[in-house]
Amino acid sequence: MKITAEKLVEILRERNIEPDETFCAAAGQDYGFVAAWNLPWGSARVIRYGDNGETNYELDDTDTELSEWLISDEVSGIDALLQEATVLGIDAVEAATSEDSGPFTILETHDFYGPTSRTRVAQDDDGKDVEFDTIEEAQAWIDNEEDGDYYCLHNESGRPSYKIVTVL
């Protein structure tokens, strides 16, 4: 009889065995809470995680940090930057420097009571992602956004923060 990861977690929880590792993604919504129980053979562990409202289970035999385990190798470019911000927090994403050649875009992070945050690519009035040739143009866009009134989104705790990044 083959035991599934889901059944294994069920058995561990029924016996009140607490996870060895836990992690909550910075956004607290796309991945939410992740728990891992180390298994007695090698580096194997069973992982319980949430993804878009579903609970999933997986057996894992890598030595990857639980936070790094959430980051998919299947995305690239701006999607990889957004994923890194969602999982590890916006501070984990490298800001563009004056030595970078561009193009550049802006990651906009909204913080909500709860606490959760959501990072997305900043968009123009037509809903298109903004992209700039220079850091100075991107900073001018941010300065313009920060002038005047700002109307918070539902449950938002204040104005968003901005980070200029290089488009990969």
C-alpha positions as CSV (number, residue, x, y, z in Angstrom):
1,M,0.0,0.0,0.0
2,K,1.4,3.4,-1.0
3,I,0.9,6.2,1.4
4,T,0.2,9.7,0.0
5,A,1.7,12.9,1.4
6,E,-1.8,14.0,2.4
7,K,-2.4,10.8,4.4
8,L,1.0,11.1,6.0
9,V,0.2,14.7,7.2
10,E,-3.2,13.5,8.4
11,I,-1.5,10.8,10.5
12,L,1.0,13.3,12.0
13,R,-1.7,15.8,12.8
14,E,-3.9,13.1,14.4
15,R,-1.0,12.3,16.7
16,N,-0.5,16.0,17.6
17,I,3.0,16.0,16.0
18,E,3.9,19.6,15.3
19,P,5.7,20.6,12.0
20,D,9.5,20.9,12.2
21,E,9.4,24.0,10.0
22,T,6.8,26.7,9.2
23,F,6.9,29.6,6.9
24,C,4.3,32.2,5.9
25,A,4.9,34.0,2.6
26,A,5.4,37.8,2.8
27,A,2.1,38.5,1.0
28,G,0.3,36.1,3.2
29,Q,-2.2,35.3,0.5
30,D,-0.8,33.6,-2.6
31,Y,0.9,30.8,-0.7
32,G,-0.1,31.6,2.9
33,F,1.1,29.2,5.6
34,V,3.4,26.4,4.8
35,A,4.3,23.6,7.2
36,A,6.9,20.8,6.9
37,W,7.5,17.7,8.9
38,N,11.0,16.1,8.6
39,L,10.8,12.4,8.0
40,P,13.3,9.9,9.6
41,W,15.1,9.0,6.4
42,G,17.6,11.2,4.7
43,S,16.5,14.8,4.0
44,A,12.9,13.8,3.2
45,R,10.0,15.9,4.5
46,V,6.3,16.1,3.9
47,I,5.0,19.6,3.1
48,R,1.5,21.0,3.5
49,Y,0.9,24.3,1.7
50,G,-1.9,26.6,0.5
51,D,-2.0,27.8,-3.0
52,N,-4.9,30.0,-4.3
53,G,-7.3,28.7,-1.7
54,E,-6.4,25.0,-2.1
55,T,-4.4,22.9,0.4
56,N,-1.7,20.8,-1.2
57,Y,0.6,18.1,0.0
58,E,4.0,17.1,-1.3
59,L,6.9,14.8,-0.4
60,D,10.2,16.6,-0.8
61,D,13.7,15.2,-0.6
62,T,15.8,18.3,-1.3
63,D,17.8,20.4,1.2
64,T,16.1,23.6,0.1
65,E,15.1,26.2,2.6
66,L,11.3,26.1,3.0
67,S,11.0,29.7,1.9
68,E,13.1,29.0,-1.2
69,W,11.1,25.8,-1.9
70,L,8.1,28.0,-2.7
71,I,9.9,29.8,-5.5
72,S,9.3,28.2,-8.9
73,D,12.0,27.8,-11.5
74,E,9.3,27.8,-14.2
75,V,8.9,31.6,-14.2
76,S,11.2,34.3,-15.4
77,G,11.5,38.0,-16.0
78,I,9.1,40.3,-14.2
79,D,7.1,37.3,-13.1
80,A,10.1,35.9,-11.2
81,L,10.6,39.3,-9.5
82,L,6.9,39.4,-8.5
83,Q,7.1,35.9,-7.2
84,E,10.2,36.7,-5.1
85,A,8.4,39.8,-3.7
86,T,5.3,37.7,-2.8
87,V,7.2,34.9,-1.1
88,L,10.2,36.6,0.5
89,G,9.1,40.2,0.6
90,I,9.8,43.2,-1.4
91,D,13.1,43.8,0.4
92,A,14.4,40.5,-1.2
93,V,14.0,42.0,-4.7
94,E,17.1,43.9,-5.9
95,A,16.5,47.5,-6.8
96,A,17.9,48.9,-10.0
97,T,21.1,50.8,-9.9
98,S,22.5,53.6,-12.0
99,E,24.9,51.0,-13.6
100,D,22.0,49.0,-14.9
101,S,21.1,49.6,-18.6
102,G,17.4,49.0,-18.4
103,P,14.6,48.8,-19.4
104,F,13.2,49.5,-16.0
105,T,9.8,49.1,-14.4
106,I,8.3,49.8,-11.0
107,L,7.1,47.3,-8.4
108,E,4.3,48.8,-6.4
109,T,3.6,47.2,-3.0
110,H,0.2,47.8,-1.2
111,D,0.0,47.0,2.5
112,F,-3.3,46.0,4.0
113,Y,-4.5,45.5,7.6
114,G,-4.3,41.9,8.6
115,P,-1.3,42.1,7.8
116,T,-1.0,41.2,4.1
117,S,0.7,42.9,1.2
118,R,0.4,42.7,-2.5
119,T,3.1,43.6,-5.0
120,R,2.4,44.2,-8.6
121,V,3.9,46.0,-11.6
122,A,2.8,49.6,-11.6
123,Q,0.4,50.5,-14.4
124,D,-0.6,53.6,-16.3
125,D,-4.1,55.0,-16.5
126,D,-4.9,52.5,-19.3
127,G,-4.0,49.5,-17.2
128,K,-0.7,48.8,-19.0
129,D,2.5,48.0,-17.2
130,V,4.8,51.0,-17.1
131,E,8.3,50.6,-18.5
132,F,11.1,53.2,-18.7
133,D,14.4,53.7,-20.5
134,T,16.1,55.3,-17.5
135,I,15.9,55.3,-13.8
136,E,15.3,59.0,-13.8
137,E,12.1,58.6,-15.9
138,A,10.9,55.9,-13.5
139,Q,11.6,58.1,-10.5
140,A,9.7,61.0,-12.2
141,W,6.7,58.7,-12.6
142,I,6.9,57.8,-8.9
143,D,7.2,61.5,-7.9
144,N,4.1,62.3,-9.9
145,E,2.2,59.4,-8.3
146,E,3.1,60.6,-4.8
147,D,1.9,64.1,-5.4
148,G,-1.7,64.9,-4.6
149,D,-4.5,62.8,-3.1
150,Y,-4.4,59.0,-2.8
151,Y,-7.5,56.9,-2.2
152,C,-6.7,53.7,-0.4
153,L,-8.0,50.4,-1.7
154,H,-10.3,48.5,0.6
155,N,-8.5,47.7,3.9
156,E,-5.3,49.3,2.6
157,S,-3.2,50.9,5.4
158,G,-1.7,53.8,3.4
159,R,-0.1,54.8,0.2
160,P,1.8,52.0,-1.7
161,S,5.6,51.9,-1.7
162,Y,7.6,51.8,-5.0
163,K,10.8,50.1,-6.1
164,I,12.5,50.6,-9.4
165,V,13.7,47.3,-10.9
166,T,15.5,46.2,-14.0
167,V,13.3,44.2,-16.4
168,L,15.1,41.0,-16.9
